[in-house]
């Protein structure tokens, strides 16, 4: 009886984040006390900054403090992750896509447009791009059966979702994090400008 191959274990996203955090902590020890002048426009007067090496308590409390500073984004991502997990577990999205493909006999061009719009909505709202990998098999089979090349299926999903992510409106992994980062540096962003710009970019790229 052949021995079962051992499954390769890979680092989780949390492990990678902790490794990066520790690396930055170590680098700060070497740069402790060094000064630098930030590259800023001449009209802004910024004092020379000094690097302060991190302490052990700071390193330990960094994950907690990060969640506190971005608690609104953290809760939104947790709720969104739970929603996506529930939808994936029930197979709702898969069933919907399969039903759409089944009803598109003779109207494959319309299927391309419809799927691109659906994937772009997912991209602009919650950054659906890598998550769309699960649909490549279903869509590719439908496209090939309809006489299209497999590249058409890949383009439908990748370009549809990509246009939505590029024109993110409420995507927490792009817009919310950027706005929160600006707020942390004392810069207030105008959502009345960000949202329309995202919509214009989204619709323009989707139409192209």
JOTA-V596946 format. One record per helix or strand of 2 or more residues. SS is the DSSP state (~ for helix, > for strand). FROM is the first residue (numbers start at 1). TO is the last residue. If there is no record, write none. Layout:
BEGIN
ss->[SS;SS]
from->[FROM;FROM]
to->[TO;TO]
END
This chain:
BEGIN
ss->[~;>;>;~;~;~;~;~;~;~;~]
from->[13;35;49;56;71;92;108;130;150;172;191]
to->[30;36;50;69;90;102;126;145;166;184;207]
END
